[in-house]
Amino acid sequence: MADCVFCKIASGEIPSQMVYQDDAVVAFKDVNPQAPIHILIIPRQHIPSLMDLDESNAAIIGHIMLVAKNLARQFGIDQGGFRIVSNCGADAGQSVDHVHFHLLGGRSLQWPPG
């Protein structure tokens, strides 16, 4: 999608602190981190939200979870613990209409969130 900030990051049009990329997924450091480790993991394919998943694109979510696991290990938060969050819709705090997952760790995370 031409006006999507995450699509522009995935294509390299907008610079980011990229930490992982492959043909299907990119991961980059959040510009407004909420924890010492805060990485956004997104599909290259524009999918507006989790509500827009269907059989044609559902496999990408499993791939994203494996990327998150590997990034947790790479950034040293696999042993202490981490959180993966995906906000869906305005009431949940989704601010960019491109499905994405926050990988958070590096400190004790409180529950319930926000």
MDTraj code that builds the backbone (N, CA, C; nanometers):
import mdtraj as md
import numpy as np

residues = "MET ALA ASP CYS VAL PHE CYS LYS ILE ALA SER GLY GLU ILE PRO SER GLN MET VAL TYR GLN ASP ASP ALA VAL VAL ALA PHE LYS ASP VAL ASN PRO GLN ALA PRO ILE HIS ILE LEU ILE ILE PRO ARG GLN HIS ILE PRO SER LEU MET ASP LEU ASP GLU SER ASN ALA ALA ILE ILE GLY HIS ILE MET LEU VAL ALA LYS ASN LEU ALA ARG GLN PHE GLY ILE ASP GLN GLY GLY PHE ARG ILE VAL SER ASN CYS GLY ALA ASP ALA GLY GLN SER VAL ASP HIS VAL HIS PHE HIS LEU LEU GLY GLY ARG SER LEU GLN TRP PRO PRO GLY".split()
xyz = np.array([
    [0.0861, -0.1180, 0.0000],
    [0.0000, 0.0000, 0.0000],
    [0.0897, 0.1230, 0.0000],
    [0.0623, 0.2147, -0.0867],
    [0.1505, 0.3289, -0.1129],
    [0.1703, 0.4221, 0.0066],
    [0.0698, 0.4402, 0.0899],
    [0.0818, 0.5363, 0.1995],
    [0.1067, 0.4710, 0.3356],
    [0.1361, 0.3416, 0.3395],
    [0.1575, 0.2701, 0.4653],
    [0.3019, 0.2857, 0.5100],
    [0.3221, 0.3388, 0.6297],
    [0.4567, 0.3611, 0.6819],
    [0.5335, 0.2292, 0.6963],
    [0.4667, 0.1216, 0.7371],
    [0.5361, -0.0058, 0.7522],
    [0.5723, -0.0659, 0.6171],
    [0.4893, -0.0475, 0.5161],
    [0.5254, -0.0928, 0.3814],
    [0.6483, -0.0167, 0.3322],
    [0.6552, 0.1119, 0.3636],
    [0.7710, 0.1927, 0.3236],
    [0.8971, 0.1499, 0.3979],
    [0.8844, 0.1118, 0.5237],
    [0.9993, 0.0603, 0.5985],
    [1.0429, -0.0734, 0.5394],
    [0.9465, -0.1614, 0.5108],
    [0.9788, -0.2936, 0.4560],
    [1.0490, -0.2834, 0.3211],
    [1.0130, -0.1834, 0.2418],
    [1.0743, -0.1673, 0.1093],
    [1.2061, -0.0912, 0.1147],
    [1.2379, -0.0319, 0.2302],
    [1.3604, 0.0461, 0.2440],
    [1.3435, 0.1923, 0.2093],
    [1.2216, 0.2313, 0.1732],
    [1.1943, 0.3714, 0.1399],
    [1.2112, 0.4623, 0.2616],
    [1.1730, 0.4124, 0.3791],
    [1.1937, 0.4833, 0.5056],
    [1.3004, 0.4067, 0.5827],
    [1.4074, 0.4743, 0.6246],
    [1.5126, 0.4036, 0.6983],
    [1.4654, 0.3580, 0.8357],
    [1.5242, 0.2481, 0.8821],
    [1.4929, 0.1956, 1.0144],
    [1.6157, 0.1235, 1.0673],
    [1.6097, 0.0893, 1.1946],
    [1.7160, 0.0083, 1.2547],
    [1.6775, -0.1389, 1.2384],
    [1.6953, -0.1879, 1.1162],
    [1.6575, -0.3240, 1.0802],
    [1.7441, -0.4239, 1.1571],
    [1.6788, -0.5252, 1.2157],
    [1.7526, -0.6294, 1.2871],
    [1.7351, -0.7659, 1.2221],
    [1.6377, -0.7788, 1.1316],
    [1.6146, -0.9048, 1.0616],
    [1.5331, -0.8759, 0.9371],
    [1.5622, -0.9521, 0.8312],
    [1.4768, -0.9481, 0.7133],
    [1.4951, -1.0745, 0.6316],
    [1.3865, -1.1175, 0.5697],
    [1.3891, -1.2261, 0.4732],
    [1.2855, -1.1920, 0.3661],
    [1.2505, -1.2863, 0.2831],
    [1.1576, -1.2574, 0.1735],
    [1.0169, -1.2225, 0.2216],
    [0.9800, -1.2677, 0.3422],
    [0.8427, -1.2509, 0.3889],
    [0.8264, -1.1532, 0.5044],
    [0.9338, -1.1307, 0.5814],
    [0.9228, -1.0600, 0.7089],
    [1.0381, -0.9619, 0.7257],
    [1.0110, -0.8512, 0.7938],
    [1.1173, -0.7619, 0.8389],
    [1.0945, -0.7335, 0.9872],
    [1.2048, -0.7074, 1.0573],
    [1.1985, -0.6724, 1.1992],
    [1.2934, -0.5561, 1.2227],
    [1.2460, -0.4597, 1.3004],
    [1.3246, -0.3385, 1.3240],
    [1.2946, -0.2851, 1.4625],
    [1.3879, -0.2062, 1.5146],
    [1.3712, -0.1479, 1.6476],
    [1.2621, -0.0410, 1.6442],
    [1.1781, -0.0424, 1.7466],
    [1.0712, 0.0565, 1.7590],
    [1.1324, 0.1932, 1.7873],
    [1.0815, 0.2976, 1.7217],
    [1.1349, 0.4330, 1.7423],
    [1.0911, 0.4918, 1.8765],
    [0.9914, 0.4329, 1.9398],
    [0.9436, 0.4779, 2.0699],
    [0.9389, 0.3565, 2.1641],
    [1.0557, 0.3056, 2.2032],
    [1.0586, 0.1785, 2.2774],
    [0.9907, 0.1873, 2.4136],
    [0.9173, 0.0798, 2.4450],
    [0.8479, 0.0684, 2.5729],
    [0.9187, -0.0281, 2.6682],
    [1.0311, -0.0818, 2.6244],
    [1.1141, -0.1718, 2.7047],
    [1.2555, -0.1633, 2.6482],
    [1.3557, -0.2098, 2.7244],
    [1.4919, -0.2046, 2.6718],
    [1.5074, -0.2730, 2.5355],
    [1.4364, -0.3839, 2.5155],
    [1.4290, -0.4479, 2.3842],
    [1.2854, -0.4309, 2.3351],
    [1.2692, -0.3605, 2.2249],
    [1.1364, -0.3404, 2.1658],
    [1.1539, -0.3441, 2.0151],
    [1.1156, -0.4568, 1.9586],
    [1.1322, -0.4807, 1.8153],
    [0.9952, -0.5031, 1.7532],
    [0.9725, -0.4420, 1.6386],
    [0.8505, -0.4648, 1.5616],
    [0.8801, -0.5677, 1.4542],
    [0.7920, -0.6647, 1.4411],
    [0.8052, -0.7685, 1.3394],
    [0.6821, -0.7601, 1.2511],
    [0.7050, -0.7428, 1.1209],
    [0.5939, -0.7220, 1.0278],
    [0.6103, -0.8103, 0.9041],
    [0.4982, -0.8486, 0.8432],
    [0.5080, -0.9142, 0.7128],
    [0.5350, -0.8083, 0.6054],
    [0.6077, -0.8468, 0.5028],
    [0.6264, -0.7548, 0.3898],
    [0.4936, -0.7296, 0.3199],
    [0.4103, -0.8317, 0.3144],
    [0.2776, -0.8191, 0.2530],
    [0.1908, -0.7275, 0.3377],
    [0.1206, -0.6363, 0.2743],
    [0.0323, -0.5467, 0.3493],
    [-0.0935, -0.6220, 0.3899],
    [-0.1076, -0.6418, 0.5197],
    [-0.2284, -0.6987, 0.5801],
    [-0.2693, -0.5978, 0.6865],
    [-0.3840, -0.5332, 0.6730],
    [-0.4194, -0.4243, 0.7649],
    [-0.4259, -0.4627, 0.9123],
    [-0.4840, -0.5772, 0.9462],
    [-0.4931, -0.6169, 1.0867],
    [-0.5111, -0.7677, 1.0946],
    [-0.5103, -0.8196, 1.2157],
    [-0.5353, -0.9626, 1.2338],
    [-0.6718, -1.0036, 1.1802],
    [-0.7659, -0.9119, 1.1795],
    [-0.8997, -0.9418, 1.1284],
    [-0.8995, -0.9630, 0.9773],
    [-0.7906, -0.9281, 0.9115],
    [-0.7813, -0.9442, 0.7666],
    [-0.7059, -1.0710, 0.7266],
    [-0.6681, -1.1516, 0.8237],
    [-0.6035, -1.2791, 0.7920],
    [-0.7054, -1.3755, 0.7325],
    [-0.6574, -1.4557, 0.6393],
    [-0.7382, -1.5646, 0.5845],
    [-0.6444, -1.6790, 0.5494],
    [-0.6957, -1.7823, 0.4887],
    [-0.6138, -1.8997, 0.4575],
    [-0.4961, -1.8662, 0.3665],
    [-0.5093, -1.7638, 0.2844],
    [-0.4017, -1.7310, 0.1898],
    [-0.2797, -1.6686, 0.2571],
    [-0.2965, -1.6110, 0.3750],
    [-0.1838, -1.5436, 0.4401],
    [-0.1627, -1.5868, 0.5862],
    [-0.2342, -1.6864, 0.6322],
    [-0.2259, -1.7277, 0.7725],
    [-0.0889, -1.7849, 0.8093],
    [-0.0188, -1.8476, 0.7169],
    [0.1104, -1.9098, 0.7479],
    [0.2151, -1.8071, 0.7902],
    [0.1980, -1.6832, 0.7476],
    [0.2971, -1.5803, 0.7822],
    [0.3038, -1.5592, 0.9334],
    [0.1934, -1.5802, 1.0034],
    [0.1917, -1.5591, 1.1488],
    [0.2816, -1.6612, 1.2182],
    [0.2779, -1.7859, 1.1752],
    [0.3680, -1.8867, 1.2309],
    [0.5132, -1.8515, 1.2051],
    [0.5413, -1.8031, 1.0856],
    [0.6774, -1.7628, 1.0517],
    [0.7215, -1.6462, 1.1404],
    [0.6322, -1.5499, 1.1626],
    [0.6645, -1.4356, 1.2483],
    [0.6958, -1.4824, 1.3907],
    [0.6225, -1.5801, 1.4416],
    [0.6484, -1.6302, 1.5768],
    [0.7862, -1.6959, 1.5851],
    [0.8266, -1.7681, 1.4811],
    [0.9608, -1.8275, 1.4803],
    [1.0686, -1.7200, 1.4735],
    [1.0443, -1.6152, 1.3957],
    [1.1384, -1.5029, 1.3900],
    [1.1470, -1.4377, 1.5275],
    [1.0331, -1.4191, 1.5944],
    [1.0327, -1.3592, 1.7285],
    [1.1142, -1.4429, 1.8256],
    [1.0978, -1.5737, 1.8223],
    [1.1745, -1.6636, 1.9102],
    [1.3240, -1.6477, 1.8851],
    [1.3631, -1.6457, 1.7597],
    [1.5048, -1.6321, 1.7254],
    [1.5603, -1.4958, 1.7649],
    [1.4801, -1.3904, 1.7490],
    [1.5239, -1.2568, 1.7903],
    [1.5360, -1.2478, 1.9424],
    [1.4442, -1.3123, 2.0144],
    [1.4533, -1.3141, 2.1612],
    [1.5861, -1.3767, 2.2041],
    [1.6225, -1.4837, 2.1386],
    [1.7502, -1.5482, 2.1692],
    [1.8664, -1.4565, 2.1315],
    [1.8605, -1.3979, 2.0123],
    [1.9672, -1.3103, 1.9636],
    [1.9898, -1.1913, 2.0568],
    [1.8818, -1.1345, 2.1099],
    [1.8923, -1.0162, 2.1954],
    [1.9009, -1.0503, 2.3444],
    [1.9121, -1.1789, 2.3766],
    [1.9375, -1.2201, 2.5138],
    [1.8203, -1.2093, 2.6088],
    [1.6980, -1.2137, 2.5565],
    [1.5814, -1.2062, 2.6444],
    [1.5056, -1.3384, 2.6501],
    [1.5618, -1.4422, 2.5889],
    [1.4944, -1.5715, 2.5849],
    [1.4904, -1.6399, 2.7208],
    [1.5906, -1.6204, 2.8027],
    [1.5951, -1.6871, 2.9332],
    [1.5120, -1.6144, 3.0383],
    [1.5205, -1.4826, 3.0434],
    [1.4482, -1.4049, 3.1437],
    [1.3006, -1.3895, 3.1122],
    [1.2667, -1.3939, 2.9849],
    [1.1277, -1.3819, 2.9426],
    [1.1040, -1.2610, 2.8545],
    [1.0002, -1.2703, 2.7765],
    [0.9642, -1.1634, 2.6830],
    [0.8148, -1.1701, 2.6559],
    [0.7663, -1.0683, 2.5919],
    [0.6245, -1.0604, 2.5572],
    [0.6133, -1.0314, 2.4082],
    [0.5131, -1.0925, 2.3458],
    [0.4783, -1.0636, 2.2065],
    [0.3367, -1.0084, 2.2088],
    [0.3189, -0.8893, 2.1501],
    [0.1896, -0.8210, 2.1527],
    [0.1500, -0.7831, 2.0106],
    [0.0224, -0.8038, 1.9791],
    [-0.0328, -0.7518, 1.8541],
    [-0.1645, -0.6832, 1.8865],
    [-0.1693, -0.5543, 1.8628],
    [-0.2911, -0.4775, 1.8852],
    [-0.3776, -0.4865, 1.7600],
    [-0.5072, -0.5060, 1.7795],
    [-0.5989, -0.5197, 1.6664],
    [-0.7128, -0.4204, 1.6835],
    [-0.7104, -0.3145, 1.6034],
    [-0.8156, -0.2136, 1.6073],
    [-0.7812, -0.0965, 1.6976],
    [-0.8538, 0.0110, 1.6775],
    [-0.8267, 0.1365, 1.7483],
    [-0.8398, 0.1226, 1.9004],
    [-0.9422, 0.0519, 1.9480],
    [-0.9608, 0.0381, 2.0926],
    [-0.8480, -0.0400, 2.1583],
    [-0.7784, -0.1219, 2.0824],
    [-0.6664, -0.1989, 2.1361],
    [-0.5346, -0.1237, 2.1228],
    [-0.5374, -0.0102, 2.0547],
    [-0.4170, 0.0701, 2.0414],
    [-0.3416, 0.0514, 1.9111],
    [-0.4023, -0.0142, 1.8115],
    [-0.3342, -0.0291, 1.6831],
    [-0.3259, 0.1076, 1.6174],
    [-0.2032, 0.1563, 1.5965],
    [-0.1850, 0.2899, 1.5407],
    [-0.1404, 0.2882, 1.3949],
    [-0.0947, 0.1735, 1.3450],
    [-0.0580, 0.1595, 1.2045],
    [-0.1396, 0.0438, 1.1479],
    [-0.2114, 0.0695, 1.0407],
    [-0.2959, -0.0333, 0.9807],
    [-0.2147, -0.1270, 0.8922],
    [-0.1262, -0.1996, 0.9572],
    [-0.0449, -0.3045, 0.8951],
    [-0.0154, -0.4005, 1.0086],
    [-0.0596, -0.5244, 0.9977],
    [-0.0434, -0.6183, 1.1081],
    [0.1032, -0.6214, 1.1516],
    [0.1242, -0.6161, 1.2817],
    [0.2598, -0.6152, 1.3349],
    [0.2599, -0.6701, 1.4771],
    [0.3776, -0.7168, 1.5167],
    [0.3948, -0.7760, 1.6477],
    [0.5083, -0.7051, 1.7190],
    [0.4850, -0.6710, 1.8443],
    [0.5860, -0.6084, 1.9293],
    [0.6544, -0.7189, 2.0086],
    [0.7852, -0.7272, 1.9998],
    [0.8651, -0.8154, 2.0837],
    [0.9263, -0.7274, 2.1921],
    [0.8870, -0.7516, 2.3172],
    [0.9281, -0.6678, 2.4297],
    [0.9998, -0.7509, 2.5347],
    [1.1078, -0.6961, 2.5873],
    [1.1791, -0.7658, 2.6942],
    [1.2926, -0.6815, 2.7479],
    [1.3693, -0.7419, 2.8373],
    [1.4824, -0.6723, 2.8956],
    [1.4528, -0.6074, 3.0291],
    [1.3305, -0.6226, 3.0778],
    [1.2913, -0.5751, 3.2100],
    [1.1692, -0.6545, 3.2527],
    [1.1327, -0.6431, 3.3798],
    [1.0123, -0.7099, 3.4285],
    [0.8901, -0.6393, 3.3676],
    [0.8056, -0.7151, 3.3024],
    [0.6866, -0.6583, 3.2392],
    [0.5657, -0.6828, 3.3301],
    [0.4877, -0.5811, 3.3508],
    [0.3744, -0.5878, 3.4429],
    [0.2520, -0.6501, 3.3753],
    [0.1635, -0.7035, 3.4587],
    [0.0358, -0.7570, 3.4099],
    [-0.0727, -0.7124, 3.5039],
    [-0.1853, -0.6676, 3.4607],
    [-0.2221, -0.6576, 3.3202],
    [-0.1561, -0.5355, 3.2525],
    [-0.1395, -0.5441, 3.1227],
    [-0.0814, -0.4302, 3.0502],
    [-0.1825, -0.3171, 3.0379],
    [-0.1334, -0.1968, 3.0072],
    [-0.2085, -0.0764, 2.9796],
    [-0.3477, -0.0753, 3.0231],
])
top = md.Topology()
chain = top.add_chain()
for i, resn in enumerate(residues, 1):
    res = top.add_residue(resn, chain, resSeq=i)
    for name in ("N", "CA", "C"):
        top.add_atom(name, md.element.get_by_symbol(name[0]), res)
traj = md.Trajectory(xyz[None], top)
